[in-house]
Every structure is written in C-alpha cells, then in structure tokens.
Amino acid sequence: MEIKKSFLENMESDFKSNRANRVAQRAAMNNGIVEASVNRFEGDSNRHEFNVNLKDTEIRNQKRSGRCWMFAALNVMEYKLCNKYNLKNFELSQNYTLFYDKLERCNYFLESIYKTMEEDLDSRLVSHILTDPMGDGGQWDMLKNIIKKYGVVPKYSMPETQNSSDTTSLNTYLTKLLRMYAKNLRKANEDNATSEKIEEMINSYMKEIYNVLSIALGTPPKYIDFEARDKDDNFISYKNLSTTEFYNKFIEMDLDDYISIINAPTNDKPYYKSYTVQFLGNVVEGDAVKYVNVPIGDMKKSILRQLQDDEPVWFGCDVGQFFNKKGSRLDLETVRVDDLLGVEFDFNKEDRLDYKESLMTHAMVFMGCNYDEENDKIDRYRVENSWGKESGYNGFLVMSDEWFDEYMYQALINKKFLSDKIIKAYEEKPIELKPWDPMGALAKISDL
C-alpha cells in the first residue's frame, strides 16, 4: 500500500496534538529510547540479596571480544580450583583456549567446504557456511572439545594480547583468508583435483593459519608450572605439567558429567529429546554440540539443585532483551519501551524463536538465587558477568524469574542433578537440526 501525502499530514497532526506523544518524544530524543523508558520505581523485588549465595570470585573482563562462553566456563573451573586449594583467586588463560578454538574452527570450516564441494555456490548451505567463517561465539560443547584435547593453562602462562582483548582485526583477516581458501578449494575441485591434492592444499592453509594465530596471540605452551599461595599463606608448587595433566589433576570437573539442557518451546522440538545442529562445531573429531530440550520448570529445578550444592551454573540467554544495564537488571518491568512508544510486543517465547526475534546471545554464570521455600520457586537469580567490575553491580546482574521464563535458553548441569528421563534422552541419537536453526546460535556478546 502506498504511503500518501494525506496520510503523513494526518499522522503529524494527530501526533502533535497528543500530550503523551510530545512528552515521550522529548524524553527519548534527549536520553535515548531505553533510558527514557526506565521505570525508576521498580527494583524492590529485584534486590542484590540472595539466600542461596556462592562465594565470590574475581570478576573477569572479556573486553572487546565475543569470548563470553569461554570466560563463563573458565570462571566455573576457577571456582572449583580455588575451593579445592583454598585460593582467594586464580585465573586461567582465556587466550590459550581462544588460540586453539580459532585453530580448530579454521580446520572445521575447511572441512565443511570440503564436504560441500558438490553443492552450488549459491545454495543456502554454502551461503550459510561462508556468511561468518570466523567469529568469537561458541557453545559449551565446543569449549569441552578444546579442553579435552588441549587442556587449560594458568593465565600467567599465556596472558592476554591486544588481539585477544580486541579480536576485531584478527577475525577480519582470518575471514578473508578462509573465504579465499574456500574459493581455491572449490576451483581445484572444479578442475578435477584429486582428494590428495585437496588435502595437501588444506594442510598448507592450516600452516598459514597457525602462523597467523601465533603472531597475533602468541605461541601456546606445552608444559606449565602451577604455583599459587593459598589463603593461609601456604605456597603451592607443581612443576613441568602438561596442559592436559594440569586440567585433569587440579580441576575437579569431569567434562562428561555435564549435560546442556535447553528450553525451546517450538513445535519442531518436542521435550525430552536430544538435538544437534548440522555444521556446528570446532574440533572435527570432537563431540558434537548436543543438548536436551526440557520444560522451563525442569531447567529451574536442576539449576536450584546445583546451586544448593555449591556449584556455579554456566548458562546462555538473550541478554539484550529489555536490559537495564545501569540498574544491572534483567527483568520485564524496568525497561518499559512499550509504554514509551505506545506499542505492544505481542510475542511469546515460541514466536520469538520462530520469527528470529530472539536466540541465545550471551553466556554467563549463576552464582546464587533467592529461593522462596514456601512457594517452592526462585524469585530472582544472581548472575556473574564477564564485562568487568565497573559493569552492573560490581560485575553482577540480577535476573527476575519472569525474565528467565522468556529469554533463558541453555544451562549446563551435572548429571547428578538431572532426572533419569533427561539423561536417557541425552544418551539417545540426537535429532539433527538445520545449520540455521536458532538453537545453533553462538554466545558472543561483549559489553553492550
């Protein structure tokens, strides 16, 4: 339908005649849409006080990188390490895991190009693979694969670099290389190159990638020393450990004991079934990304059990939805953009997923909750973020139960806190989802 001049004139007249519109316009133009919509009187129900409260560890800062999923997972591991050895603080290297994720992800990309040689270049699948060859985002299983293969190291063994703290340039030039490699491989295939020739080309490309990563991020160590001083001033020292030995011996977290559960209430994903996503991963020979879809109530119960057992919970959500950053709140009552703009956002969770309005964007850690025992429900959640101490409430956010229902998507839970029904579903052969399914989203948000 054509927008006519008469329509515009009528709309302008109607808009200006409405006092609420004029007030909202001034507020939004001077303060921005989100800040103008904040309800300052909301907050009593979302206090930073919790009756299930894990001990604080140091707040980390992922800076200008999309490594939230790594930071969140390593934060959980640091918590376990500090508890085991009575440490006030100990930081694991996020640069180390970044190096090997980039290396493996480049190889995974080239393998995906190899597998799709016979697909048309403009097919949806090839287009999807080429759209974002190298970002920072990830899923839990991808980090699990890196740690199983390469272990972890203390941060002092492989500290941050400018390119790990701000991955923009590295990702840009890796993307250029990978798309060029894809072009060369497909052209070689069109010219009837042998499989041996193709493999030789991939091997050559991976050598270049290794050199690029070493220049930008540093060369990862193979052996490290574990040294720290505990809260009682006792010195801890273990020398010449392999990187996998360090993880297996000092961090009590069997990666195979943990299952990713999701809540995706869409018609194509029945509950208590396991799912994976085609062409999603990093380590070619590693475990597939896999999770079980469960009702939201099951997810809450398992999170509560794990927190009550003094264990943090890695999780993924859509952090930008109605987020009051200054007030450190994830809830549905503080940011009332609908009131400001005079509109209604008529979506339920299923609609948001189906119509690409929401998906997992960020990974953080639950470090506590407020449990209403009388009504057997959690009122609010204590969230440890990775945007530094200056962000939020000393680095923490508070999430309301209502916001959890709408925008919480994934949680990592120890099997001992899950029902037999969920474990059985996880052990079954997963249903394969298309590469562009919203459950294939990668957590990658840096400071908003």
N, C-alpha and C positions, 0 to 999 in steps of 0.2 A: 504494500500500500504506500502510495506517495505521501511524503510529508509536505503539506501545503502551507502557504504563507499564512492563511487564515488560522490554521491550527496553531502555528507558532505565536501569532498575535494574541490569540485567546489564552494560550498557556501562560504567556508572560504576564498578562493582566491578572489571571487567576492567582498566579504565584505571588505577585507583589501585593495583592490585596489580603493575603493571609499572614497575620502577625507571626504565627509559629514558624512559617517558612522564612520570614525575614530574620528572626532571631537565630534559627538554625543555620542560615547562610552565613551570618556574621561569625558565629561560633566556629563553624567548620573552616571558613576561609582564614581565620586568624590562628587557629590551633591545630588544624588537620582533622580529618574525619574521626579517627579513633579517639584522640584526646578530647575532642568536643563531645563525644558520646559517653564518656566515662561517668558512671554513677558513683560519686564520692561517698555516698552513704551506705553502699554495700561493703561488706567486709567483716562484720561481726561473726558471720557463720564460717568465714574462711581465714581463721586466725593461724598464725605460725606456731601453734601449740598442738602437741600430739601425744596421746597416751601410749602409742607404740612408736618408739623413737630410738633408732640405731645410733651408735656413737658416730660423731662427726669425723670425717677425714678431710684432707685438704681439697679445696675446690680447684679444679683444673680449668684451663682456658684453651680451647681449640683454635682460637683466633680466626684468621680468615681462611679457614679450611672446612671441608664438609666431613670431618672425621668424628662426628658426634657418636656414631655407633662404636667406633674403636675406643674413644675416651670413656664412654659409659661402661663398656665391657671391662676395660682395664681398671676402671675405678672399683668395680666389684672384686676383681682379683687382688687389687691393692688392699682392700678392706680385709680380705681373708689373710693375706700375708701379714699385715700389721697385727691382726688379732693373734695369729699363731706365734709371732715372735715378740709380742709386746712392744711394737714400734709405734711411735707417735705419728710418723709419716714415712712413706717410701713410695717413690714414683717410678712407674715402668715407662719404657720408651715407646711413645706413640709414633715416633719417626721410624723406628725399626719395623713395626707392623705395617706402616704406610709403604715403606720400600718394597716389602715382599708382596703386599697386596697389589701395588702398581705392576710389579714384575709379572706376577701370576695373571693379573687381569689382562695385560697385553697379550700374553700367550693364549688366554681363553678367547680373546677377541679374534686372534689369528686362526685359532681352531674353529671358531664359529664361521669365519669367512670360508675356510676350507670345506666345512660341512655343507655350505650353501652355494657352492660353485655353480650348480646347475640351475639355481633359481634366477629369474630375471632380475636385473639390477634394480628395476623399479617395483619389485614385489614388496608387499607390506613387511615381510620378514627381513629382507636385506635392508630395506629402508630403516627399519627399527634398529637393526644392529649398527648401522652407520650413523644414526642420529646422535648418539652420545657415547662414543667409544671409550672415553676416559674421563670419568668424574671421580669424586671422592666417596660418594654414598655407598652404603653397604647394608647387609643383613647379618644377623648373628652367626648363621652357619658359615658365612664367608670368613669371618674372623676365626671361627673354630678351625677351619681348614688351614689357615695361616699358622695358628699356634701349634696345631698338631704336627705340622711339617717343619716349622722353623723355631718354635718355642717363643720365649719373650726374653728381654734383657732389661736391666736397670736403665733408667733414663741417663745416668752419667756415662753409660757405655755407648750410647748413641743419642746424643742430645738433639734438640731441635735445630733446624736451619731456617734461613729465610724462606726457603721454598717449601718446607713442611708447614710452617706457620701461615704462609700465604701460598696456596697451591695453584693460583690462577694461571701464572705463566707456564708452569710445568704441565698442567693439564692441557693448556692450549697447544703447546708444541708436541706433546705426546699424541694428541688428537690428530694433528697434521700428519705426523709420521704414520699413525695407524691407518688413516684413510689412504695415504699413498701406498702403503704396503698392501692394503686390500685391492687397490686398483692394479698393482703389479701382479698380484697372485691371480686375480680373475683374468687378466690379459694373458698370463702364462698358460692358464687353463684353456683359454680360447685358442691358443696356439698349440694345443695338444702336448703341453709339457708333461713329462712323466711324474708320477707321485714322488719319486726320489728327488726330482728337480724341485718340486714344490716344497718338500720337506727341507731341502738344502736352503732354499730361499728363507723359509721361516726361521731356521736356525741362525742364519746370517742376520735377520732382522732382530732376533732376540738378543744377539750380542750387542747390537747398537743400542737397544733399549736398556740393557744392563749398564752400559757406559753412561748413558744419559742420566739414569737414576743415581748412579754413583757420583756423577758430577754435581747433581742438584741436591742430593740428600745425604751423601757420604756413603762409605762402604760399610755394610753391616759386619759386626764382629762375629766370629765363630765360637769364641770362648770368652767368658767373663768371670770376674770376681764378684761375689756377693758380700758386701760389707755394710754394716749399719751399727748404730748404737741404740739400744732399747731404752725404755722409759726409766729403767733403774740404772742407767749409765753403763750397762754391760756391753762390751764390744763383741759383735758377731762377725766372723770372717770365714768364708769358704772360697778357696782359690781354684782357678782353672776349670770352671764348669762349662760344659757345652750348653748352648742356649735351650735345647730341649730338656737337658738334665736340670737346669735351673727351674724351669716351669714344673716339671714332674715331681721334683723333690721338695720344693719350697712353697708352691702354691697349691693348696689342697682343694682343687676344683677339677674333678673328673669331667671333662667336656661332654662325654657320652651320657652323663647322668642328667643332662638338661634337655628340655623339650621346648620348642617355641609353640605357643598357642596363640591363635588369632581370634578376633571377633569380626566376622564379615557376614552380616545378616542378609545376604543376597540369595536369590532363588537358585543360582547356579552352584552354590556351595553349601550343601547340607551339613548340619552339625555332626560332630564326631566322625569326621572323615579326614584323612591326611591329604595334603596338597603340596605340589611343587610347581615351579614355573619354568617353562622351556627357555633355554638360552640365558639363564640367570645363574651367575656363579663367578668364581675367580680361579680356583685351583682345578685344572682339568680332571685330575684323578681323584679329587676330594669328594666329600659327601655333598649331595645335592641340597639346595635350600629346601627345607621341608618344615611343615607345621600342621597342627590340627586345629580345625575351626570349632570353637566351643561357644555356648551361650555366654552372655556377659556376666551372669551370676557365677558361673563356674570359674571364670577368669578372676573375679574378685575374691572368691573363696581361696583359691590357690595362692594369690598374692598375699592375702592376710596370713595364711599358714606359714609362708616363707618368711615374712617379716617378723612374725611372732617367734620364729626360731632363730632370730638374729642374723638373717641373711638378706642382703640387698637384692632388689629385683630390677634387672635390665628390662626396659620396655620401649616401645615405639608408638608415637602418636602424631597427630596433625597439629603441631604446636602453634601455628599461626592463627588458628581459628579463635576469634574474639579474645585475643590475648592482651591483657593489660600488663605490659612489661614493667612500667614504673611501679605498679602496685604488686608486681610479682604474682599475679593471679591468673589461673586458667579456670574460668567459670562462665556461666551463662548470664549473669546478672550485672557484671561490672561494665563491660563494653556493650552498650545498647545502641549499636549502629542502626538497628531497625527503628528505634524511637526517633533518632536524629533525622533519618532520611524519610520517615513516614512510609516504610515498606514492611513487608513480611517475608522472611526467608522460609518458604514452605518446603523444606526438605526433611525427610527422616534419614537415618543412617544408611539405609539401603539405597535411597535415592542419590545420596551424595556419592556413593561408590559407583553406582551405575552411570551417573551423569558427569563423572570426573570432577566433582566439586570438592572431594576430599580423598586423601590417602595418607599413608604414613610418610612423614617428612623429617622426623627428628627422633633421636634415641636419647633417653636419659635414665636415671636410676631412682627407684622408690627407696627412700631411706626411713620411711615411717608412715604412719597413718593415724587417724583418730577413729577408734572403733567404738561404736555405740552398742555395748553388750546387751542392753535391754531390748533394743530393736534388732539386734543381730545384723548390723550394717556398718559400713565405713562411711563416715561423714565427709572426710577430706584426706588427701594424700600429701605427704612430704616428698618433694621432688628435688633431687640433686642434679643441677645442670652443669654444663661444661663451657660456660661463657665468662668465667672469671668471677671473683668475689664482688666486683663492683656491679654486676648484673643481678637483678632480682633482690631478694632479701639475704644479703651476704652469700650470694651464689645459689640460693634455693628458691623454689617456686612452691605455691600451694595449689593443688588441683581439687576442684569440687567433685563430688560423686556424680552430679548431673552432667558435668563436662566429660567425665570419664565415660559415661554411657555413650555419648555422641561421637567422641573423637579419639578414643583409645582403641588401638588396633592389635598390638602384639605384646606379649610378655614372655620372658624366659624363666621357666620354672623347673626346679629339681623334681625328678620323677616321684620322690617320696611324698610330695605334696599334691600329687595328681591322682585322680581316680583310675581304677583298672580300665574303665571304659575309654578314657583318653589315651592311656598308654597302649592299649590294644589297637586303637585307631592309628596311632603313630607308627606302630610296627607293620601295618598293612602297606601294600604297594600304593604310593600316592597317586592321586588323580592329577594329571598334567594340565596346568593352566596355560593359556596363550602368553607369549612373551610380554604383551602389553596389558595384561591383567593388572588391576590396581594393587593386588596383593604382591606384585613383583616390584613395588616401589622401594626405593633405596633411601634410608635415613641419611640426610646430608646437610641439614640446615646449620649454618653458622649464625652468629649473633644477629638477631633481626634489627 
